Amino acid sequence: MNTARMTNAEIRACGWDALVERLGPLGALRFAMQTERGHGDYAARRHRTLGGLSVDQLLTRMRPRRAAGRRRSRR
């Protein structure tokens, strides 16, 4: 295989195939999730979204939503 002549998409496909062959689908996905770089500036986005919320304030906001989700899933 001459990787110098392969496109980036072909390299990604071969790499994914190799990961799945060696690690299985779940292992390959776990590996990919650990190495994904993401996009944008997470810290800036977090500060825009959450502002100056403390951890306690954030948890107070999250608890009712989490409880509501659990009630819906039990139906």
C-alpha positions in Angstrom: 0.0 0.0 0.0 1.5 3.3 -1.1 0.1 5.8 1.5 1.9 8.7 -0.3 -0.7 8.4 -3.1 -3.7 8.1 -0.9 -6.2 10.9 -0.2 -6.8 12.0 3.4 -10.2 10.3 3.3 -8.6 7.0 2.2 -6.0 7.3 5.0 -8.8 7.9 7.5 -10.8 4.9 6.2 -7.8 2.6 6.3 -7.0 3.8 9.8 -10.5 3.2 11.0 -10.5 -0.3 9.4 -7.3 -1.1 11.2 -8.6 0.1 14.5 -11.8 -1.9 14.2 -9.8 -5.0 13.2 -7.5 -4.7 16.1 -9.8 -3.2 18.8 -13.3 -4.1 17.7 -16.0 -1.5 17.0 -16.4 -0.4 20.6 -12.6 -0.2 21.2 -12.1 1.8 18.0 -14.9 4.2 19.0 -13.5 4.6 22.5 -10.1 5.4 20.9 -11.5 7.9 18.5 -13.4 9.7 21.3 -10.2 10.1 23.2 -8.3 11.5 20.3 -10.9 13.8 18.7 -9.7 17.4 18.9 -13.0 19.2 18.7 -13.5 22.7 17.4 -13.5 26.2 18.7 -12.5 27.6 22.0 -14.2 25.5 24.7 -13.2 27.8 27.6 -14.6 30.9 25.9 -17.8 29.1 25.0 -18.2 27.8 28.5 -17.7 31.3 30.0 -20.3 32.7 27.5 -22.8 30.0 28.3 -22.3 29.7 32.1 -21.0 33.1 33.0 -20.0 33.2 36.6 -22.0 30.3 37.8 -20.5 28.3 40.6 -20.5 24.5 40.7 -23.2 24.6 43.3 -25.4 26.9 41.2 -24.9 24.8 38.2 -25.9 21.6 40.1 -29.0 23.3 41.5 -30.1 24.1 37.9 -29.3 20.6 36.6 -31.0 18.5 39.3 -34.7 19.3 38.4 -33.9 18.6 34.7 -32.3 15.3 35.5 -35.1 14.2 37.8 -37.7 15.1 35.0 -35.7 13.0 32.5 -35.8 10.0 34.9 -39.6 10.3 35.3 -40.1 10.4 31.6 -37.9 7.3 31.0 -39.8 5.2 33.5 -43.1 5.6 31.6 
